[in-house]
């Protein structure tokens, strides 16, 4: 575990590293800090000059944690020392986690980083220390600071780590209207510091972990405490602190999502298939791939890319030689298991007609895609158009992204099947039933109820010009990628 003192960050003014930077600014804005201040402007001539664009804030690269990189905590004895140090320290706990997405099956956590003033930074290997509950008990009801907490909390729960309170710096940045909310972007804008992210997509199941990766991991949590201070002050200034508190608690207490029905339909490219027999091939290959990936603990896309599954579903080969003639199956690693893939294809080809999957997908209580509303229910389409205009106006007025002001699914549902009677009280009740927080209900329910009751009364924004209106798509993610079979 790294030693603890007031953070001061190393930077590389000439790209070489090794020099100590000024401490992280602790005021409400980074613009007054030496860290965030731009370099001196060049001397000007007497000739008139064109108005200059505003100078971009200077960003100082971080290259070394203030406390250095301590050893990885991978034994019960070393973890007990961490627990004791964090119990004796004070203040919030900065935390982060690293996974091996794209390399291993599932979203298991392979490194947990924690920091607390007075205790320093600890890099914990949850493979060697699978039960982190003593750490939670040691810090009591202290606040935990995370960035995009919804990504890390499920993994923490697997290690029996359940924070009592959280502050999510990504959600805070969204509520503050920041355009870019990735950690590196927020750190650069708020603290004027450059946080490298080249190891974010690394295989964190690697053992031993390279020192460069550990340095990156330590820096991630080192910046969270000063970042939280400034973002918290800005939330207070904008009157959004209570909004943020409700959002943080909703994320902290969110239950695990239910298992996805027919997850094979998320295969990238499956939307282009309409033949039920082809869909059966996708399903069978997806299930065979998933079983293989789970057994070998390899990301499914590295066992068999999505593009190979779709290619087989389109061609429907009847033999191994036919299968390996497909470009997607011609690689050495994929061809080595061609017989097992062909077995999965043969299984789908042999299914009776009534066992084939529907081309429409599983039944759902969700409304149809909005593009179909005008034909299926013109009045609902008018309600949706009016409701979107209302929510957009509120989003602009409060500088909060649309999706954080009201979940798109909740908006579509209340427009497709509005409550009866259609008034503020019943719209508010409807939104609460779809998970809306009280601050959202307070902002949205009354104007939304009025728009749903009288869509024609809602002023519409002027149509976009130039490149045209943006389009939305709900396409599944690709599990493809380079084969590591």
N, C-alpha and C positions, 0 to 999 in steps of 0.2 A: 504494500500500500504506500502511495506517495505521501511524503510529509505534507503538513498543512501550513499554509500562511496566506496572507492576502494575495490574490492572484495578480501576477504581472506577466504579460505574455511575450514570448520571443517572437521576433519578426525578422524578415529578410528584406531590408530596404533596397539592396542591390541584387536580390534574387539568390543570395548566398546563405543567409540564415546566421544564427548565432548571436545576434544582438538582442538586448532586452528592450521591449517596447514600453511605452507608458502604460500604466494600469488601465484596466477597462473603465470607461466613463461611468459614473454612478449618478449623473444628473438625468433629468427627464428627457433630454435630447442629446444626441451624440455630436451635433454640429459644433458645440463649443469646446469639444475635447481635442487635445493634441492628436489623439489617435485618429479622429475622424476628419481633422482639418485638412483641406487641400493644400498642396505645396504653394509657395509664394508665387504670385503672378509675375511673368516676365516684364521687364521694363518696356514702357510704351514710347512711341515716337510722337513727334508733333503732328504728323499727318492724321487726318480724321480716319477713324476705323469703323468698320461695320459693327453693329451691336453684336456682342459675343453671346454665344449660347451659355446658359448656366453651367458652371464647372461641375463635373461629376465629383462626388465626394471621394476623397482619398481613401483607399482600402489598404491596410497593412496586413500582409500575409502572416498567418500564424504557423509556425514551424515546430515549436517545442512547447509542451505543457510547462507551466510555471514550476511544477514540482518534479519535472522529469517523468519518466515512465517507470513505474514500479513493477514488481513481479506479478504474474497472473496468480490470482488466489484460487487454488485448485485442491486444497486439502481442508478437512474439518478444522485442523489446528489453526491454519492461517485465517480461515473464515472467522473463527472465534475471536481472533485479534481485531479483525475488521468490525465485528459486532460491538466489541467493547469500545473501540475508538468512536464509532458513530453514536453509541449511547452517551458518551461523555461530551460529544460535540453539540452544537446548537444550530438552529435555523433550518431552512428547507433542505430537501434532498434532491439533487439533480440526478436524473437517471436516463439511461438509454439502453438499447439492446441491439445486438447484431445477429442476423440469421444467415442462412445459406440458400436463399431463394434462387431458384434456377439451377441449383446444384443438388440439393437434397429433397426428399419427399416431405411435404408438409412445411410448416412454418415454425419449426423448433428453434428455440433460442440457443445460441452457441457462445455468447458473451454478454454479460450484464455489467454496465459501467455505472457507478454511483459516486457521488461527491457530496461532502457536507463541510461547511466551514468549521475548522478546528479538527477535522478528521482527514482531510485530503481526499484523494481519488483512489478508488479500489476497482480493479478490473477482475471480475469474478467469472470463473469457468463453471457454468451450471452442469456440465457433465461430471465434473469432480465434486461439485457442491450442489446437488439437485434440490435441496430444501432450503429456501432463503427466508422462511418465516421468522427465524430469530432476528434478522435484520429489521423486519417490519416491527416486531415487538420492541426492539431496542430504541427506535425513533418515535414510538408512540403515535400521536396524531399529527405529526409533522407533515407539512405540505410536500408533495413530490412534484418536481418540475420535469415535464417531458415535452418533446416536440412530436406532434402527431401521435398522441397517447393511444388512440384506438389501435395502432399497429403494434404497440409494445405490451399493452396490458394483458392480452390473451396469453402471451408467452410468460409474463410475470406470474399469472395465475397458475400456470403449470408448475412453477417453482414455489407455489404457496406464498407468493408475494402479493399482498392486496393493500395498496396504499389507502390511507384513511381520507386523504384529500389530494387533489391534483391541481396543477396549473399547466395548461397546455399552450405552449408558446405558438404553435401553428394556428390553433383556433383563435388565440388572442390577436394574431396578425390578421386573420380574416375579418374579425369583428372590427378591427381598426381600419379596414379598407385597404390594406397593403396589397399591391398588385401581385407580388411574388412572395410566396409563403413557405418555400423550402428553407431549411435551416440556414444553409450558406447564404442565401439571398437576404434573409431577415437579419442575420448577423452583420452582413456587409452594410445594410441600410441603417440599422439601429446603432451598432457599435463601431462601424467603420473598420471592421476586421475581416480578413479573408480566410475562410475556413475551407480547406481542400476537401473534396468529396470523392477522390479517385478510388477509394477503397470501399465505398458504400455498397457496391454490388459484388464484392469479393466472396469467396467461399470461406465463410467464417467457421466451418467445421474443420478447417485445416489445423493440424497440430504438428509441431508447435506453431503458434501464431507468430508471424514475422513482427519484428520490432516496429517497422514502419506502420503496420496496421494498428498496433497497440497505441502508438503515438496519436494516430488519427482518432482512435476510440476515446482516449483520454481527453483530447481537445474538445470533442463533442459535448461532454458534460461540463467541462471547465467554463464554457461560455454561457451556460444556461442560467446560472444564478444572477449575474449582472443583467442578462437579457430580460429575465422575468421582472426584475425591479423596474426597468424602464417601461416595459410593456404594461405592467400593472399601473404605473403612474399615468400613462396615456389613456388607459381604459377609464381611470377615475376622472381625468380631465374631460373626456367625451361623454361621461355619464353612462358608460357601458360596463362598469365593473359587475353589476348585478347580472346583466345578460351573460357575461363571461362565466360567472360563478354557476349559473344554471346550466350552461353548456358543459362546463367541466364535470359537473356532477352527473349529468346525463351520460357522458362518455364513461365515467368511472363505474357507474352502476349498470351499464348496458349488459343485457344477457347475451350469451353466445348466440350467433345467428343460427336458425334452424338449418338442418342439412338441405342442400339445394336439391329440388326435385329434378330428376333426369339431368344430372350435371354434364353428361356427354354432349348435350346441346350447346355447351359453351365452346365447343371445338371451333377454332377459327376457320371460317370458310364454309361452315355447315349451312349457313343461310342461303347459299347458292344451290343447295340440293333440295329437290321437291319429290323425288321418287321415294316412296316408303322403303323399298328394298335397299336403296343406297343409304338411307338413314339407318337401316338395320345394320349395315356394314360399319358405319361410323360408330354406332353404339357398341357393337361387338369388339371392334378393334380398340376403342377407348377403354372398355372394361378389361380387356387383356393387357393393354399397356398399363393401366392403373394397378392391376394386381402385380405385374412385373416390377413396376417402379416402387410400390410399397414394400415388396419383399426385399428388394436390393437397396432401398433407401436412396433412390436417385430421382431427381425431378422428372416427371413424366415426359416433358418435352425433350429431354436428353435421351430417353429410351426410344421414342418414336415421335418425330415432329408432327404437328397437326396437319401440315401440308401433305405428309405421306398418307395419313388417314383419309383425307378428302380425296386424294388421287386414287386410292384403292376403291373408295366408294363410287367414284365416277367410272372407273374402268371395270370393276367387279371381276377380277381375274379368276380363272377356274383352276389354276395350278401354280405351283411355285415358280416354274420357269416364266409363266406369264407375269407373275407378280414382280420378279426381279428385273424384268425388262422395263418396268416403270422407272423413270429417272429418280423418283423419290425413294425407291427401294434398292437402287443399284450400288449404294455405298457398302463398303466391306462390313461395317458393324451392323447395319440394318439387315443386309443380306444374310448374315450369320444366323439370324433368328427368323428368317423368312418362312420356314416351315410352321412355326408357331403362329405367325401372323396369318398365314394362309388358312390354318385351322379355324381361326376366329372368323375369317371371311366366309369359309365354307359353312360354318354354323349359321351365319346370317342368311346365306343363300338358301339354306334348307328349311328356313322357317315357313310355316303355313301363312297364308295371307292374313288371317285374323290375329297373328302374333306380331305383325309388323308395327313399328311405331307410327303414330299419327304425324302427318306432315304439318299439322297445326300446332303441335306442341302440347304440353300438359294443360289441363283445364285450370283456370285461374279466376279469382274474383276481381282481378285488376281490370281497369277500363281498357278498351282497345287502344292501339297506337293513335295519338292525336291526329295524324294525317288522315285517319279514316272517319273522324268525327263528323265532318261536314256532310258526308253521305249518310252515315248511320243515324246521327241525331243532330240535325242542324242547330237546334236550340242549345244543346250542350256545347257545341262548337262556339257559339256566340258567348256563352258563359265563360268558357276557357279563354277566349280572346280578351274579354273584359277583365277577367281575374289576373291574367298575365300583365296587363297594362297597370293594374293597381299595384301588384307586387313589385313591378319594375320601378314604379314611381317611389314606393317606399324604400326600395333598395338604393335608389339614387339619393333620396333625401337623407337617409341615415348612413350612407356609405358602407353598406353591408352587402356581400354577395347574395344573389337571389337564393342560392341553394342553402345558405345559412339563415336566411330570413324565414324561409318556409320550404320544407322538403318538397321537391317536385312531385313525388308520388301522392302526397297529401293534397296538393293543389289539384292534381288531375282528378282524384277521387271525389273531392267535394264539388267539383264542377260537373262531373259525370252523373253523380247521384247526390244532389244537395239535400240537406236535412229538411224535415218538415216539422214545424213551420220554419220558413226561411228567414230567420232573424239572427241578430248578433249572438244571443245566448246559445242558440242551437248550433250555429257555425263554430263558436268557441268550443262547445262540447265535442263536436265532430273532430276538430283539430287536436284537442287533447287526446282523444282516442287514437289518433294517428301518431302520437308521440311529440306533438308540439310543446315547447316549453312556455311557461307563463309569459315571458317577455315577448315571445313571438305572437302568442294569442292576443296580448294587449295591443300590439301594433297592428295586427292584420285583421282580426275578426270583424270589427265594425265596418271598415271600408270594403272588405271582401263580401260580407253579407249584402251590402248595398249593391255591389256590382253584380252579384249573382241574381238578385231580385230584379234588377233593371239594367241589363248589359248595355243597352243603348245610351244610357246616361254617362257612361265612362268615356272621357276623352282619350283618344288614341294618340300615341306618339307619331310624329311625321315618319313616313316610310324612309328606310335607309337608301342612300344613293351610292353610286360608285360600284363597289364590288358586290353589292346585293346583300340580302339577309343571310345571316349565318344559319347553317343547318345543324341538326342534332342527330346523333345516331346512337343506338344502344346495341353495340356489337360486342360479342364476347371476346375476351382476351386470348391471345395466341399462346399456347404452351409450347410453341415450336422453338427452334434455335439449333445451334450446332449439336450434333449427336455426340454424346459421350458414352454410348452404349458399350 
